[in-house]
């Protein structure tokens, strides 16, 4: 009996009821909408004051100003310096922060209910009376410019930048970050003027959740925010989104890169679209997690990547559907093939009963967990109001998921997943990947990492008789923490195919699927270390009997540079 029990999974528990009451709604005389959710389970209070202006509302001549204002709110007010404010918040054991997204600007606060009145006064202070001190603005500008430089070194940022440009065209959603020149020209007076224009009560909503007495809280709000004057709501005119009717291929060239970052994207829905629920179920089946189709295909079956995913990014005015992965350079083309196979399969064939059930059970099961903490519930309520979702949205979420059918999934896949209109973006070594992927689109453009378009003719495919000779034994030195570590690389070459062995002080690895394009090598060595499979990704360049490049492994966060030479003595002995 005991043996049989161990072989049988226990039955699932009954679903946990998720039934939260409707919050109280009130509008102050100045137009500020207030949402109060009284929850006495814990002596905590969470506050969100959100404005319906975000980065897309930045004037063309002041790109980045919205995020600058949000970051500077807590860096000095009429009553407190930046240090004094930080010290006071810390003394209360509270949190106070501000951030801007594409669509909104949100000021957040949290504290013990014992200090809610004091924190509410601080919230009013930073929102209504910031001073944007010149020395703090200078520091913000220097830090932001350095961060922008760092972003350009990250392949994920480069891929997202190009994908947004292709999907959203001249719409402000296409702008994923300001340029250094935009930040450098910001000044204190422009921040003061823009703050006065956009931080108006009749274009905002305040969400308060926790151990609150409604009448007392509203009285305090009227005291602290009552003199806040109504202003004009922002009415930015946005240009239309581009129509796509074919695939495009965009490559960002990172010479010597050991892997390719892939993004496949098409325009999708805004957040309040009626197809939202069937689409998130479809996305859960296709690529939202570690048991999804693209993950199981590209990682578990093919071993091309550590993870492959799809995601639905729904904003207030539009959205995008994306499939993403970071793959070895040598299998970039094969990875595209599998991505398109899965994108077409979800459109052409109904999902199975088990897949559909698992996706819906995951979504309905994880939803209550997001509301278990007060901060999580506050974010859910805030988003409900920012995106103008139905009043019973939270109460009916699981019901809306459970009623999705296989027919619904296939319908929205055919409408919103469009492989033939996909923008293909690859960030990697252009010379290595272009021969693998040119046939996937009729149009091609190549950029460098600074976003400057390149002449694609210089990346023409290399013919077989132009391939360098990589065969032989190579004695290399890896530079790691100031030391030169010896590595032996033995290669065999059959045309453009490379195989062989990598011998390091950590162990030996076998190369089975390397390639050579011109004088550039891309290969992956797989080794066993303490019972675990480890990969070493090699990206090298040959100059006669010399080789240089990088070796990347998950054990070390950054690529390790190497140099070395061919062991000509070993070649003569073999001959």
N, C-alpha and C positions, 0 to 999 in steps of 0.2 A: 504493500500500500504506500509506504513512504517513498519507494522508488518511483511509483507512478505519479505521486504528487510533485516530485522534483522535475518531472518531464512535462508537466502541464502548467502553463502560465496561469496565474490567478485571474479571476474575472475582473474587469474594470470596476472601479468604484462608481457609485451613482454620481451624476454631475452635481457640482456644488452650486447652490442657488446664487445668482448674482442679481440682486434687486436693490438698487440704491434709489433713495427718494429724489424727487426733483428739487433742485436748489431754488433759493429765493432770488428773484430778479427785481432790481430797482434802478431808476435813472435819476441822477441828481439834477438840480436846476441848471447846471452848466452843460448838461448833455452826457456826462460820464456814466456809462452803463456799469452796474455793479452786480456781480453774481456771488451769492453767499451760500456756502454749503456747511451747515453746522454739523460737526463731528466731534463728539466728546470722548471718543475712545482713548485718545492720547492727549497730553497737555501740550500740543504743538499747533502752530499756525503756519500756513503756507500762503504767500501772496504772489500774484502775477498782475502787473500792469502792462497791458499790451497795446501797441499802437498799430494802426492799419497802414503804416508806411514802412518800407524796407529798402534794401539796396537797389531794387529796380526803380525806385522813385528818385534816386540821385539825379540831379541835373547833369546834363552832358558836360558842363564845364566844371563840375565838382564831384566827379566819380570817387567814391570811397568816403564821402562826407558822413553818410548815415552810420556806417560802422565806426567812424572816428568819434562821432557824438556818443554812441552807445558805450564805447570803451572809456570815454572821458567823463562820463556822468559821475563816477565815484572817485574822481581824481581831484576834487576840490569844489566846495560850494561857498555860498556867502557866509556860512557859519563855521565850516570846518575845512582845514587843509586835508590833503590826501592822507597824510599820516594820522591826523586826528580822527578822521572818519574810520579808517581801518582799525585803529586802536579801540574806538568805541564799539564797533561791530564785534571785535574779538572779545571785548570785556563782557558783552551780552551773550556770547556763545551763539551768535546769529550768523546769517548769511545774507549778503546783498550784492547783486551783480546785475549786469545789463549786457545784452547782445542784440545784434541785428542779423536777420536772415534776408532772403530774397524779398519776402512779402511783408514781414512784420519786424517791429522792434519791441523787445520784451525786457522789462525790469522785474527781477525776481527777488523775493525776500523770504526768509524762513527763520523761525525762532521758537523758543518756549512761549506758551501762551501768557506766562507771567510778564514777559517783556513785549507783548504785541503792540502796546501803545507806543513805547519808545521806538520800536522798529518802524512803525507806521509813520512816525514823525521823520525818521531818517529817509524813508522812501519818498515822502513829500519833499524833503530837502534836496535830494539828488535829482528828482524829476523837475521840480519847479525852479530851483535856484542854483544850478551849476554855474561855475565861473570859467571853466576851461583855462586854467592857468597856463601861461606861455611856456614855462619850463617843463610842465607835464606834457604839453602838446609836442614840444621838441623831442622829448623822450619817446613818446608814442610814435612819432614819425620815423625816428631812427630805428626803433625796434621793428616797425612794420616793414620798412624797406629791406632790412636784413631778412625778415621772414619771407618776403617775396622772392629774394634771391635763393633762399633755401627751397622754396616751392618748385622753382624751375629745375632743381636737381632731382625731383621726385617723379618717376615715370607715371605714377597714378595721376598726379596733377596735370601733367602734360596731356595724357589721354583724355581726361575730363574736360580740359580746356578746348581741345579740338572737337570733341563730341558735342559740347554745348554750342559751339559756333555753327556746326553743321545742322543741328536739329532746330535751333531757335533763330538762326539768321541774324537779322538786325534788331530783334526783340531784346530788351534788357536781360532776359534770362540767359542770353548767350555769354554774358560777362561773368566769369567765375571769380575774378579778382581785379582790383585796380592795378594800374601800372605804378612803378616807382615815381614817375613824373607827376602822376595824379596826387600821390600822397605828399610829395615835397612841396606842392603849391598850396596845400591847405593852410589856413591861417585862423587865428582866434576869432576875429570878427565874423568870418564866414560861418564858423560853427555856431556862434551866438545867434546870428540871423536865422540860420536853418533850424536850430532848435526851437526858436519862437514860432516858426512857420509850421513845424510838423508835430510838436508836442502840444496838441490841443485836446481838451477833454471830450469834445463831441466826436472825436475820431479815435476813441480808445475804449477799452473794457478792462475792468479790474475784477479779478477772480480771487476770492478769499475762502479758504477751506481750513477747518480745524476747530479747535476749542474756542468758539466765538459766541458772544451774545449779540444776536443780530442788531437789536435796537441800539445797544451801546456802540457797536462797531460803526453803524451808519452815522451816529451822532459825531463820532470822532472823524469820520471821513468828511463830514460837512465842515468841521472845524479846520482840518488840515488842508483840504482841497477846495473849500467853498469859494475862495477868492480867485481860483483858477479861471481865467476868462476863456469863453468860447472863441474859436477861431475858424478859419476857412479850411474845409477838408481838402486834402491833396487830390487833384484830378489830372494825373499824368496821362497823356495820350500815347498809347503804345502801338507801334507799327505791327503789321500782321506777321503771322508765322509762315515760314516757307513751305511750299508744297513740294514733296519729293515723289518722283515716279521711276526712280532707278537706284541701283546701288552705287555707292562711291567708296573709294579706297583712299585713306589718308594715312601716311606714314610719317612719324616723327623720328628722325634719325638720331640714334645714340650709338655711335661707333663703338664696337667692342662689347656691347651689352650682351650678357649671358642669357637673357630671357626677353620675351616679348610681352608687353602688356596689351591685352586685347579688349576693346570695347566695341560691341555691336549695338547700335541705338536707332530708335525711331521715335517720332513724336507720339505722345500718348495723351492721357486724360487729365483734366483738372480734378482737384480733390473732391468736389461735390458732384461728380458725374454719376449718373445712375448705374453705370457698369462697374463701379468701384469694387463691390463685394465679389461678383464673379471673377473679376480680374485678380484680386489678391488670392483667391482660391486657385485659379489657374497658375499664378506665379509660384504658389507654394508647391504645386506638383512639379513645375518645370525647373525651378532653380533657386528657391528661397533658403534651402537648408542642406544639411549633409546627407539627407536621404533622397534628395530631388534627382530628377533625370539627368541634368547636365553635370551635376557633381558625380553621380555614380558612373556616368559615361567617361568624362574626361579624366577624372582622378582614379576611381576605383578600377575601372576596366582598362583604360588606356595608359594610365600613369603619366599623363602629360603635365600635370600641375598638382599643386597642393590643394587647390580649391577652385571651383568654377560655379558661378552663380548668375541668377537673373534678379532684377529688381524693378519695381514700379516706383518712380519718383513723381508723385502728384503734388503740384504746387497750386496756388490759388487760381491762376489764369491758364495754365497748361501743364504738361508733364512729359516725361520720357519713359520709355521702356528700354532697359539695357541688359545685355548679357556680357559678363566680364570674366577674365581669367588672366593669370600670369603664368606663361608656359615657357618651356625651354625653347631657345631660338630654333633648334633643329626641327621642332614639331609644330611650328607656327601654322603652316598650311594644313597639316593634318588636324589641328585643333579647330580651325575655321570649318573644315569639312564636318566635324562632329557637331559643332554648334548649329550649323545650318540644318543638319539632319534632325536635331531635336526641335528646332524652331518650326520646321515643316511638319514634323510628326505630331506636335501638339495641336496643329491646325487641321490635319487630315484625318486623324483617328481619335475617337472618343476615349477619354481616360477611363481606366478600369475602375470597378467598384471599390477595390481595396485602396488604390491610390487616392481616389476621391474621399473615401472615408477617413484615411489617415490625415489628409490635408485639412479637412474640416475639423477633425478632433484636435489637431494641433492648434489651429487658430482659435477655436472656442475654448480650449483648455488654457492657453497662455494669456488670454485676454483678462480674466479676473486677476491674474498675478500682477498685471500692469497697474491694477487699481488697488493692490493690497497696501502699498505704502501711501502716505499722504501726498508726498511729492508726485508719485505716479498718477494718483487720482487728480491732482491739481492740473497736471499737464494734459490729461485726457479732457477735462472740462474746458480748459483754456482752448485747446485745438477745436473742440466742438463749436465754440463760439467764434473763433477767428475764421473758420472755414464755413460758417453759416450752415452747419449741419442740423438736422431735425432735432427738436427738443427731446425726443425719446431715443436719440441715437445710441447712447450708452446702454440703455435698458433693452434695446432690441438688437444689439450687435450680434449676439450669438444666434438669435433667430434668423437674422439676415444671412449669416454664414450657412446655417444648417439647411436652408431651403435651396441652396445652389445645386443644380443638377449637372450631369455630364454634358448634356446638350448646351447648358449655359456656358460651361467652360469652353467648349469647342466654338461656340458662337463668338465670344469675346476674343478668343485667340485669333480667329479669322479677321476680326475687325481691327484689333489693336496690336497684334504681332505681325509685322509685315517684312518678311525676309527679303523680298524683291525691292524694297525701298530703303534698305538698311544703310546707315552710314557706318562703314568699317573703319575703325581707328586702331592703328598699331603703333606702339612705341618700342623701338628696338633698333638693332643694327640693320639699316636699310639694305645694304649689300647682301646680307645673309637672308633676309626675309622676303625681299621682292621676288626672287625667282620662284618662291613657294606660293605666293598669293596673288600675282598679277592677274590671273584668270578669274578672280572672284568679283571683279567690277570692271565696268567699261571705262571709268574715269579714274585717274590717279593724280595725287598731289603729294609732294614730299616737303617737309619743313625741318628746320633745325630746332634745337631745344629752346631757342629764343623766339620761336614763332615766325621766323623768316622763311619764305618759300624758296625752295631749291630747284635747280634745273634737274629734272628727273632723268635726263639723258645720261648724266654721269653715273647713274645706277644701272646702266644697261646690264642685262644678264651676261655672266662670264661664260665663255665657251669652254669645252672640256680641255682643249689644248693650252688654255691659259691657267690651268690649275697648278699651283705650286706643289712641290714634292714634300710631303709631310712624313713619309715613311722613315722609320728608324727609331733609335733610342735617344731620348732627349733628357739631359741632366739640367733640372731647373732649380731655382732658388725662390721660395716664397718669402715675401717681406711681411713679417708678423711681429708687432710690438717691438720694432727695432732690431729684430733678429732675422737672419737668413736661414730658412728651414729647407733642407734638401728634399726634392721630389724627383722621382724618375718616371718618365712618360714614354711608353713603348707603343708606337703606332704602326698600323698596317693601312694601306691605302688601295682602294679599288675604284678608280675614277674619282667621283666626288664623295664617295663613302669612306668613312674613317672608322676603324675599330682598334682595340688594343687594351692596354692595362695602365693604371695609374698606381704607383707605389709610393706611399707616404709613411711617415713615422706613426701615423694613426691607423694605418692598415692599407690593404690593397683594394683597388676598385677595377671593375671591368667596363670597358667602353664598347657599346654594341651599335649605337645609332648616331655616330658623329658625322659631320659633313664638312667639306672644305669648299669655299667659294673664292676664287682667285687665290689670294694668299692669307685668307682668314679661316680659322678653324673654330667650329662650334661643336662641343661634345659634352656628354654627361657620363661620368663614371659612377657606378653604383658599388658600394662596399658594405660589408657587415661589420658592425662594431658593437661588441657586448650584446649580441643578439638583436640589434636594431639595424634596419636598412638606412644608410646615409648616402646622399647624393653629393657629388662634387661637379659643379657646372664649370666647364672650361671655355673661355673665350680667348683665342690667341691669334697673333699675327706673325707670319713667317717672313724673314729677310735672309734668304739663302740658308745658312746653317744656324741662324739665330731665331729665337722665338721670345715674344713678350706678350703679356695679357693679364687676365685676372682669373682667379678660381673662387667660386662662390659656393658656400655650404651653409645649411641652416644652423650649424653649430657656432658660426661667427656672424655677427650682424652686418658687416660690410664686406664687399669683395676684397680679396687679397691679391695684390699685384705680384707678378712673377716675371723673371727673366731667365734665360738660359740658352744652351747651345746643343746642337746635335752631336752625339758621340760618334764621330767619324771613325774612330778606332774600332768600335763595335761593328760598324757597317762593313769595314774592310775584312774583319775577321769572319763575318757571316758570308761574305763573298768568297 
